[in-house]
Amino acid sequence: MSQAYFTWILRYRWLVVVVSVLVIGATASGARFLGFSNDYRMFFSEENPQLLAFEALQNTYTKTDNILFVVSPKDGEVFSPKTLATVEWLTKESWQIPYSLRVDSISNYQHTEAEEDDLLVADLVEDALSLDEKRLKKIRQVALNEPLLRNRLISPDGAHTGVNITIQLPGKQLDEVPEVASFAEDLAQRAMEQNPDVEVRMTGLVAMNATFPKMAQKDMQTLYPLMLLIILVAMAFMLRSFTGVLASMLVLIMSVLATLGLTGWLGIQMSPPTTTAPVMVMTLAVADCIHIIVLFLQGMRKGEDKETAMLESLRLNLGPVFLTSITTAIGFLSLNFSDAPPFRDLGNMAAMGVMVAFLLSLSFLPALLMILPVKPGTLHTRGQGTMDWLGDFVIRQRKMLFWGMAALIVLLVSQAPRNQLNDEFIKYFSEEVPFRVDTDYAVEHLTGIYLLEYSLQAGGEGMIANPEYLRHVEAFAQWLRSQPEVLHVNTITDIMKRLNKNMHGDDPAWYRLPDNQELAAQYLLLYEFSLPFGLDLNNQINVKKSATRLVASLKSVSSEQLLALDRRASQWLVEHTPEHMHTQGASPSVMFANIGHRNIRAMLKGTTVALVVISLILMFSLRSVRIGLLSLIPNLAPIGMAFGLWGMFVGQVGLALSVVSGMTIGIVVDDTVHFLSKYLRARREQGLSAEDAVRYAFHTVGTALWVTTLVLMLGFGVLALSDFELNAGMGLLTAITIGLALFADFFFLPPLLMKFGEAKK
């Protein structure tokens, strides 16, 4: 049946080429529906418990999506009239940022003072340019000693200050985030133009969201052309056939266009992880083309005519190419077990692309090669002689290789546990990315970006003024401040202590929590009535006054450190507070810290399912349970070895690396399938001994294997150049895994087959 199909393809070559181009063109037209996701929440599934906890917190209080301007005067003194005037101007203008809900800075900080029996509430800085030395000194003293400001909006040395804008995005249009970020960037630029003696940097969650699509677009503009160039050079060097290279490149381009088109038709949004899918499709499509073209050229060099050589190449490659494509697709589809939707999308896109490449390589590619002039040349494909020598070497040294490789595999796999989980979302971006540069600066000089937020229930409506509750909140805040990871704690008790002092004639002795619930409630009510629009306490107190929000800003900590602190905090609440106050931290930092753990557990299931399905397919297609089971060793070992090497030299894995095992299981099988199919053909059809069958496999498919592996390693290695660290780490570890897979297939699989392979048939 396959012979009749291939004969038809070669006979109606023009029809096949034209129909292929038209079908791919129609499919690719779906690319016009592609959009770029720009919300960090895209990494979390709708049922993610940390996301649900954070959204419940945001629904209770105000949102925490923000833009933070870090203002740094070049003379290192924030408390000068000129710098304070810039802060005052920036604070006022920041209200114009689209979707802004609240603006906080040292200039509009609501400072309270007592005047006889009255409570005065006013901006800390007003008309900065007219301030005299005495007033400046007082502002400095208030700002640097106020717990709500120090290490949050003013650095302890008074050299840096912040303007924080809370943003409430409607979430209806994709252009909301770019609109906010663009306006804010323009505002920072204008501030520096007005006052050249200050530097204004921009960070915050909205700034991070705006960086995601920039990263995706940059990768598409730089990595795609580079990948095509690398494949072009590698194939031209290896194949020594202009026609073969041209036909392969057309298959690659058509596969990528079809993948992007199908993505658009299915409504999948592009994100930094999914931009790697076309690069993966290109590299994997090369493998199919190379196997078909290498055998086709070998046949022509033996003196066969074009059609005979092509039919024989297609006959020999149909089984292996179909097997490798289906197993690769299964590996990618295992990413649907991932807890992060962008990686599910990546898996589906790559699986679609691999199957499109398979169909094109068995229809469009042979038809086109029949139309184009092909000069096989007299020289063999590079490395042919080396493969024959390598086959003899492996047969001679099989005992040493068997035990040596077994020891190496055990040694490297044993190093895998050295890897530690870490997902610091700021470090998803390389140190060259402006957002990362500004954020690192903010963390070093002003405040922490990683947060832990707690909604502390008071046990009933209006109970937040209860003295006992306030004492528990204050004790928790003081405990958090004593922890080495914590930079700042924002709590309602600091306001209550200040109000108590104000209402006792600003006597410092009264800077403590009120003892009377009714009095505390009156203080709070009086204070709230005095606050201007947009600066109320809704970000700290819920509507029913039955809970308050406590926010701890942290230094740059690893995921494990953050989770350990949250566990200690939750345990402290259990041991020292009533049951209604028991809770866990919620924030984007907590979400990202947990995503690696959740994803690894999910991908273990996915990889196991993929492995079982692939193993059953191999046993069935190779018609041997023993060979199918033997093939598991060179398929699984490279993944363990790669993680072992990573543990020795890097030692940190996160969200992206947790999907590598599922993704590569389908790819590393490819070399094993091609080698085994040639080995079994020699044993079953030609009646060769195990040693001669190994020699035959090296001769027929060895060159194609090392060429495709080199191209795959270069392709995934290109991803390591990405400024988005998730893609860079994933690409590098995948390239290492693929390289180790070839190493195992050349130096461990043949000794395994000669020692434990099936009996001669």
N, C-alpha and C positions, 0 to 999 in steps of 0.2 A: 504493500500500500504506500509506504513512504517513498519507494523507488518511483512509483507512478506519479506521485505528487511532485517529486524533484524534477522528473523528466518534463512534466507540464510547466513547471516554473521556468526551466531553461528554454523550452520551446517558445513560450509566450512571454519572453523576457521584457519586451517593450511595454506590453500591457501591465505586467507586474510592477515595473518601475513607475509608470504613470499613475496607476491606481494607488500605489504606496504613497507617492508624493501628495496626491489629492486627499487621501484619508488623513495623513499626518497634518496637512495644512488645515483641514477642517477641525481636527482635534486641537491643534495649537491655537486656534482662534479664541479658545476659552481663556487664554492668558490675559485678555483685556479685563477680566473680572478679578484679577489678583489685587489684593490689598495687603498692607503691612500692619501687623498688630503692634500697638505701642502701650501696652499695660503690663506691668510686672505680674499681675494676677494671671496672665496667660499660662504661667508655669504651674498653676494649681488647678486640679480638677474641681468640679462643682461640689463634690462630696468631701473634699479635703477638710478634716476636722479643724486644723489650724486656721484655714481660710474662713470657715464658718464662725469660729470663735472671734476672729478679728472683725469680721463684718458685723457680728452682733454688738461688739464693743463700739464700732463706728455708728451703728444705728442708734445706740443709747446716747452717745455724746456726739461731738462734731467729728468730721473726717480728719485724717492726719496727712492726706496727700498734700505735699507742700513744695514751695520754692524757698530756699534759704540763701540770701545774699550774705557773703562774708566781706565786711568792709575793713580794710587794713590800711591805715595811714602810713605813709612812707617814713614819717618821723617817729612812729611807734607810740603815738599819744592820741587816743580816741577823744579825750576830754579837752579838746581845743575848740574854739568857736567855729572854725572853718570845717573841721571834720564833723562836729555835731550838727552843723547846718546841712551837710551832705546826707547824714543819717536822717535828719528831719524831713528833707526833701524826698529822699528815697522811700521813706515810710508813707508819706502822703501820696506820692505817685503810684506806689504799689497797690493802692486801692483800685487803680484803673486796670490792673491785670485782669483779663477775662476770667470769670468764675471765681474770683477771690472772695473769701468768706470772712477772713480775719487777717489783720496785720499786727505783728508784735515786734517791738524794738525797744531800745533803752529810751528813745525819745517819747514814745507814747505809753510807756509803762505808767500805770495808774498808781502814782505815789500817794500815800495817805498820811495826813498830819492832823494833830488836834489843835483846835483854836478855841480855847475856853470850853464850852459845851458842844461845839460843832466839830464834825468830821469833814476835813477838806480832802477832796479827791481830785487830782489834776495830773496832766502830763508831766513827766519828770523834766523834760526839756521843752521849752517854748521860746521861740524867737532866738535861736542859738547865737546868731551874730552879735546880739546886743548883751550877751552875758558877760559879767565882770568876773574877776579872779575869785572873789568870795563865793559867788553862785556856782562857778565851775567846780570849786573845791567841794562844795556840798553835794553837787550832782555825782561827782566821782565817788565820794564816800558812800552815798546811798546805793549807787549801782554796784560797787565792788563788795558791799556787805549784804546785799539783798539775796537770800537763797534762791528766789525765783529767777534771778538774772545771771548770777555768777556761774560760769561754766556752761551757760546755756545761750545767753545773748551778749555776754561780755566775758572776755578772757580775764583770769585773775590778775594779770599784769597790766590790764587796761590798754593793750596794744591792738586788740582786734574786737570787733563787735558784729552782731548779726541782725538782719531784718528777716523775720520769718513770716511767709505768707501762706495761710491755709487755703487750699483750693478745693472747691466742691465741683467735680466734673459731672455733667449730666450723664455721660456715657452713651450718648446717642449717635455721635459722629466720630469718624476716625481722625478728623483734623483738629479735635479739641486740644489734645496734648501738644501738637506742634504749634498751635495758635498761642497757647499759654507760654510755651518755652521761647518762642520767637519774640513775643512781647517783652518777656523778662530779660532776655539777652540784650535787646535794644535798650531797655531801661538801665541795665548795668553799664552799657557803653556810654549812655548819655550822662550818667553820674560821674564817670571818669573824665568825660570831656569837660564837664562843669568844674570839676575839682581834680586837676592832674596829679595832685599830691596824695590821692588815695587809689588803692587797687580794689576792685569789686569782683569777687568770684561767685559762681552760682552752683549750688548743689540742691539736694532734696529729691523726693520720690518722683515728682513730675519731671525734673531734669533727667532722672534716670530713664523714665518711660520714653522721653523724647530721644534718648540715645539709642534705644533698641532698633528702631527702623533705620537710623543712620548707619549702624553697624551692619545690618542686613544688606542695605543698598551698596555700602562700600565693598563688602565681600563679593557681591554679585559683579561689581564693576572691575575688581582686581583679580579675584581668584579664578573666575570662569575663563577669561582669556589666557591667563598663565597656565591653567590646566590643559587647555587645548594645545598650546604651544609645546608643553612638555610631552604630551601624547604624540604630537606630530613628529617631534625630533626623535623620540624613543622608537617609534614604529618605523620611521625612515631608516634609522640606524640598524635596526634588527632585521626588518623584512627585505630591504634592498629592492623594493618594488614600489614605484611611484603609484601605479594603478591600485595596488592593494591598500596603500596609505590613504589615497583619495577616497576610495569606496568606504573604508572604515570610518574616516572623518565624517562622511555624509550620514552614516548610520548613527554615529554619536550625536551629531547635531539634531537629527530628526528625533532621536530618543529623548533628548533633553526638551526639545520644543513640545513634544507630545506630553511629557511629564508635567511641564508647566501649564499646558492647556487643560489637561485633565484636572489639575489642582484648581484652576480657575472655575471650571465647570462644576466641580464638587463643592465650591464655596470655602475651600481651606485657605486660611489667611497665612501669608508668609510671616516668618519670625526668624530671628538669628539662627536657631537650630535648623529650620527647614531650608534655609538658603544653601545648606551643604548638600541637599538631595541631588541637584543637577550635577555637582562634581562627582558624587558617588555613582550616579547613573552613567556618566561618561566613562569613568574608570572601569566599571563592571561590564559595560557594553564592549569595551576594547577586548576583554578576554574572549568573548564569543567570536568576534571577528578574527582575532589572531589565530585561534585554533583552526578555524575553517581555512583561512588564507595560507597558513604554514603548510598544511597537508596538501592543499591545492597546488602550491608552488613546487612542493616536493614531487608530486605526481608529474607535473609538466617537465621538471628537470630529468625525470626518468625516461622522457620521450612520449608520454601520453598526450593526446590532444586535449584541448581546453575542456570539452564537455565531459569526457571520460574522467579526467582528473577532478573536475568539480563534483561529479556524481559520486566518486569514491570518497572524496573528502566529506561530503554531506552524509554519506552512508555511515562512515566511521564516527562522525561527530554528532549526529542527531541525538543518540542516547545520552552521551556525556554532557552536551550543551543543554539539552532539556533538563537533565538531572541537576546540573549546576545552577541553572536559572531558577528552577522550582525550589531548590534548597535555599538559595540566596534569598528568594522572595519570602520563604517561610521564616527565615532568620529575621528579616526586616519586619515582617508582620507580627513577630513576637513583641515588638516595641509597643503594640496596642495594650500590653499589660502594664506599661509605664504609668506612673501616677502623674506625669507631666504631659499635658495635651500636646505641646509642640513636638515632643519626641514620638508621640503616636502619629502625628501628621507626617513627620519625617519618615517613619517606617512605612506608612501607606504610600507616600510619594515615591520612595525608593523602590518599593515592591512593584508599583505600576510601571516605573521606568525600566526595571530589569526585564519584565515580561514583554514590554514593547520592544526592547533591544533584542530579545530572543526571537520574536516574530520577524523583525526586520532582518536579522542575520541569517534567517533560513528562507527568506523570500527576496527582499530587495537587494541584499548583498550579492548572492550568486547571480541573480538576473543582471545586475549592473556589471559584474565582472565578465559576463558573457558578451556584453555590448562593447565595453572598453577594451582597447588593445592591451595585452598583457605580455611583458617580456620577462620570463622566469629567470633569465641569466644562467650562467654556468656555476656561479658560486652558490654554495649552500647558505641557508639562513645562518647568521652569526651564531657561533657556539655549538654547531652540530658535532664537530669533532670532539670538543670538550665533553659533550654529553656521553659520547661513546666511551671516552676514557673514564669518566665519572662512574658509569655503569660497571665497568670492570673493577674499579677501585672499591666500590661498595660491596661487590660480590666477594672480592679477595679479603676485605677487612670486616666482613659482616659480624663476626663474633665480638670484636673490639667495639664496633659501632653500636651493637645492640646494648652491651653493658654500659658503655660510655654515655650514650644518649639517655638510657634509663636513669643513670646517676644524675646527669645534668638536669633532666626534667624534674626529678624529685627535689634536687637542690633549689632550683628556681621557684617551683610551686610552694616550697616550704617558706619562702620569703614573702608570699602574698599577704599573710596576716599583718605585716609591718605597715600596711596602708591604713591611714586614719581618715575617717569621714570629715569633710570640711566644706561647707558652702557659705562663704562670705560673699554676699551678692555684689558688694562693691568690687571685689576682685574678679568678677565675671568680665571686667573690662581691663585691657592691658594698660600699662602705665603711660602709654602715649595718648590715650583717649582723654580729651579735655575734661569730661565729667569726672573721670577717675582722678586726674591731677587736682581739680578743684576740691573734690571730696576729701582726698588725702590731706590737703592743706587745711580744710575745715576741722577735720578730726585732730590734726596735730596742734592747731593753734586756738580753736574755739570750743567746739562741743562734739559730742559723739553722734554718729549717724544711726548706730544700732540701738534700738529701743526695746524695753520690756514694759508693757502696759498692763495694769491691773484694775479691774472694776471691783471695788470693795463695797459689798452690800452692808447697809447700816441696820438691817433687820426690820424695816418698816418705813412707811411714808413720813417724811419730815424728820427722820431720826439721825440725819447727818450732823445735827447740832448736839447730839447726845455726848456729854463729856467722856463717858467710858469709850464710846466708839472712836472719838477723836484721839484719845490716848492710845488706842490700839493702832490707829493709822499712823500716828506720830512715831510710835515705837517701831513699826514696820519700816517707815521712811529712814529712821536713824540706823536700823539694822542694815538696810540696803546701802546707806552711805558708808558704812564701815567695810563693805566688800571691796576687794582690790579692783574688780572689773568696772565698778560704777563711778561715773564722772559727775552726774547730777541727778537729783531727784526732785520732781515737780509734784507738790502735794498741797492740798487745800489747807492743811494744818499750819503751813507757813503764813498764809493769809489770816487765819484765825488768831494766831499769836500776835501778828502785827496789829490787827484791829483791837485786840485786848489791850495792847500797850497804848495805842492811840486814845482809846476811851478812858484811859487812866492818866491823861495829861502827858502822854509820851514818856512815861517813866519806864526806863529800861528794866526795872525790877518786875514789871508786869508783862514782859515779853514771854508769855506762857499761854497755855490753852485755858479758855474760860472754864470755871467750875460749874456754872449754872447753864442748863440747856436752854432755858427761855432767853437768857441774856445772849448766849451765843447765836441763837436764831435771830434775835433783833439786830445784833452787829452785822450779821450776814445780809439781812434784808436791807439795812441802811446802806451798806456798801454796794449792793447790787443796784439799788435805785440811783446811786451816784455815778455808776459807770456809763460811759458814752456808748452809742450804738456800735455794735461789732466787737466790743471788748468785754462782753458779759462773761459769766462763768459757765456757760453751756458746755464748754470744752472740758470742764472738770466736775460738774454736778449734773445729775440727770434731772428730768422734768419734775419727777415726784419727790425729789430731794431724799431719795432712799438709798443712794449710792454715790460714791465719788471715784474719780479716775486718778490713779497714781502712775506717773511715768518716770522710769529710770533710764537715763541716757548712759550708754556704755562706751568704754574705750574700744579700740579695734580688737575684737576677740574672735577666736575660732568658733565654729558651730558647737563643738563639744563643750567649750568653756561657757557659751551662752546657755546651752541646755542644762549644764550642771548648775549654773547660777539660778536658773528658773526652778529646778528641782529643789535646791536649798531654800529658795524663797517660799515655795509652796509648802515645804515641810515646816518652815518657821511659822507660817500662818496656822497650820494644823496644830502646832504645839503651843502657840501663844495667843490665839484669838478664838472667839466663838465660831461655831460651825458655819453660820451664815456668811462669814468673811472668807471662808476657804475658797481659793480660786487658783487658776494658773495664768501665767503671762500670755499675752497675745500681742502680735505685731508682725509686720513683714519680716523682721529679723527672725522671729520664732518660726514663721512659715518656711523660710529658706533653710533654717537650721535643721528642720525636720524632714525636708523634702528628700535629702540624700538617703536617709534611713528608710523612708517609705518607698522610695523608688527601687532601692536595692532589694527589699523584700518582694516587691511586685515583679521585678525583673528576674529574680530567682525562679519564680513560677513560670514566667514567660520563656526563659531560656530552657528550663526543664521540658516544657511542652514542645518547644521547637526541636530540642535534641531528640526526644522520643519519636516525633513525627519524621524527622530527617533520617533517624536510624532505621525506622520501619521501611521508609522509601528505599534506602540503600540496600537493605536486605532483600526486598522484593525485586528491585531492578537488577541487582548483581546476582540474584538467584543463589545466594549463599548466606546462611545465618552466621557462619563462622567468619567469613570475610567482612560481613556487615558489622559484627561485634569488634573485630580487629581494627576496623576503620575508625572506631570511636576514639582510640588512643591518640592517633595523630591529629584528630579533630579537636579533642578537648585539651590536650597538653599545651598547645600554643597559647590558649587563653590564660591558663594558669601560669605559664612561664612569663607571659607579658606582664601580668599583674605582679609577679614576683620581681621582675626587673624594675617595674615602676615603684614597688615598695622599697627597693634598695636605693634608688637614685632620686625619687621624688617624695614618696611616702604619704601623699595626700590624694584622696579621690573624692569626687562630689557627684552632683546630679548627672553631668554629661557622661562621666566615666562609668556610671552604674548601668548605662545602656550598651556599653561596648561588647559585653559578653553575648548578649542576644543578637546584636547586629553582626558580629564577626563569625558566629557559629555557622551561619549560612554561607559566608564567603570562604572560610578556611576549608570547608568541605570540597570546594571546587577542585583544588589541586589533587586531593585524594581521589575524587571520582574519576578524573581524567587518567591518573596513573593506574588505578585499579582496573578501569575498563580496558586499557591496552594490555595490562598484565593478564587479565582473564581471557581476553581474545587470543593471546598467544598460547595460553594453557589449553583452552577449549577447542579453538579452531585449528591451531597449528600443531597441537600436541607437544609443545616445548616443555622442557624441565623448568623448575622454579627459577633457577639461575638464568637460563636463557630468556625466560619470560620477563625477568627484571631488566635484562640487557635490551630486549625489544622495546619495553616501556620507555626506558631512558632514550633510546634512539628515536622513537616515533613522536613522543610527547614531551620529552625533557626540555627541549628548546622553547616550545610554546609555553611551558609552565614557568620557566624563569623569566621569559619576556613579559608574560601577563603579570607575574608577581612584581617585577620591577615597576611596571606601569601602575599597578594598584598601590604599591608603596609610595611612589611619587605623587599619585593622585591624592591619597589620604594625607601624605606628608605636606602637600600644598595647604591643607586646612590649618596646619600648625602655624602658618603665617597670618592667620586671622587675628584681628585685634580683640575679637570676642573670645575670651579664654575657654568658654565651654566648647566651642568648635575646635580651638587649637589643641586642647588636651585630648578631645575625642579623636581627632584626626591623627595625632601623633601615636596614641596608644593603639589605634586600629592598624596603622602602618607597621608598628613593631610586631603586632600579633600576626599579620599577614606574612611578614618576613620570617618569623619563627615557624609558621605553618609550612612554608616551602622547605625550611631546614629540616623539619620533622619528616616531611614526605620524601625527601631525598636520602636522609641518613638514618631514619628509624623505621619507616614503613617497609622498605625492601628487606632489611634483616628480619622484621616481624613476619613478612610473607614467606620468606625462605625457611623460617623456623616453625611457624604455626599455620601456614597457608593450606588451602585445600589440596586433596590428593589429585594426582594427574588424571585428566579425563581424555 
